[in-house]
């Protein structure tokens, strides 16, 4: 009886799925765009849990990803990376992915993408999908458009130009320590380059934003037990973000849970305590008339003060008139800053290091620029305002890595309460309310119509008027200019009013790190037994293509490739 009931329930579920799929397919046909059916929605929770295990088996089979049927390929989380612009080249600038739950219109048309970003009230962020980010409270990522500017005003304040010198100096300080650590590893190679870039990025963010200074300790250095500390707690939280989004951390920290889960829950509790402590210390300093740390916490304390004044002045508060941030909103935004500001830069640096190791010519190219621009000035005397604008090749490495390996490959938007029209090429598309308009960023950033040789990592594409390789000089290098991409074809930091406020922060940090590392040293891929250097470099490239997409794009296992860091 139980077996029959179970099988009957499964059959009913499958039939209902098929009916819903065909209903949505009929709606999609009215849009007169190419469509692809997908029997299981990507947000289906059981499928989210099952599909990584299924694909771990399929990946072992001698079958190319492109050989699978559409409904198999698009069911994989992070399918965008393997696909890049292929589907758009085949189907055109807009196509529909239809599931039993929704219709996802995928766009790779520059003008249409620019218009969707600009019309923020017509194409809105799917707040319900972002609610999982509220691990500690409401934040800028989950705020509606009417409330978003209140969060943005507070968060944008610390990321202004005045703080960039501090970012530059701290990034150089951390990079010098990382260089020493990597050089000390000698021929054994760096045990975990990916872990070290995360440590560096976290240290820069902690020091710049929260005035918590840490010495860099790399994977090649003797280990120190930091369990329960700020960095350890945050790292545990970030490494287990999916679980924490699905299960409240208070439950994970409770009794009767597996030890592995309890460790994650306790780390989440510890991180909240650190946030509370930082907030209390900053509040006390400002109340005593002290200037405060000058970092992100100063802006948050002032926003909390405004919130408290408003709350005490009016018990029946008008939502539209709200200013400042509540305690829960501060904690929510602190978490998002750490998640978005730390992991994105760390992963991009990790990709860049392996790509540079596989391309010795690019290492020599940026090293040439650094040597000419910085001359014999010691690293600790490098001036931000004088040097950062001149290090265009270093920026080109960052920009090209973000073009091919963007942390977020597609951005969802939803049509608001009424139908919206948008021009795509020479036709006007009328999109009903409640349809997902997915901005397929990786597709537009790798589309052959806008990017020559689009799938290859070529930092030199970003440099206009390049200095001749045969006779480079400081004047000719200074005459190089950075490419400005065609409007609507490059979005690593999103676009429009809701773009990332940390863009300049990430650029300054990455350029400082690259310049410091490659002025005097070079990467080499440690060859395995019986392997030549070309095979070793190809293995490094293959590693950058083996990715997962839990929340952000990252390599599945960067540590399987060891890098040797030697003086040039």
JOHUHU-V367420 format. One record per helix or strand of 2 or more residues. SS is the DSSP state (alpha for helix, beta for strand). FROM is the first residue (numbers start at 0). TO is the last residue. If there is no record, write none. Layout:
SS|FROM|TO ; SS|FROM|TO
This chain:
alpha|1|29 ; beta|33|36 ; alpha|44|57 ; alpha|64|66 ; alpha|69|72 ; alpha|78|82 ; alpha|85|90 ; beta|93|97 ; beta|102|106 ; alpha|109|117 ; beta|122|123 ; alpha|126|132 ; alpha|139|141 ; alpha|144|156 ; alpha|160|183 ; alpha|185|187 ; alpha|192|209 ; alpha|229|238 ; alpha|240|245 ; alpha|248|251 ; alpha|258|286 ; alpha|295|312 ; alpha|318|320 ; alpha|326|357 ; alpha|359|373 ; alpha|378|380 ; alpha|383|389 ; alpha|391|403 ; beta|410|414 ; beta|419|423 ; beta|426|430 ; beta|435|438 ; alpha|440|444 ; alpha|458|461 ; beta|462|463 ; alpha|473|477 ; beta|480|481 ; alpha|495|497 ; alpha|502|517 ; beta|520|524 ; alpha|532|544 ; beta|546|548 ; beta|552|554 ; alpha|557|559 ; beta|562|566
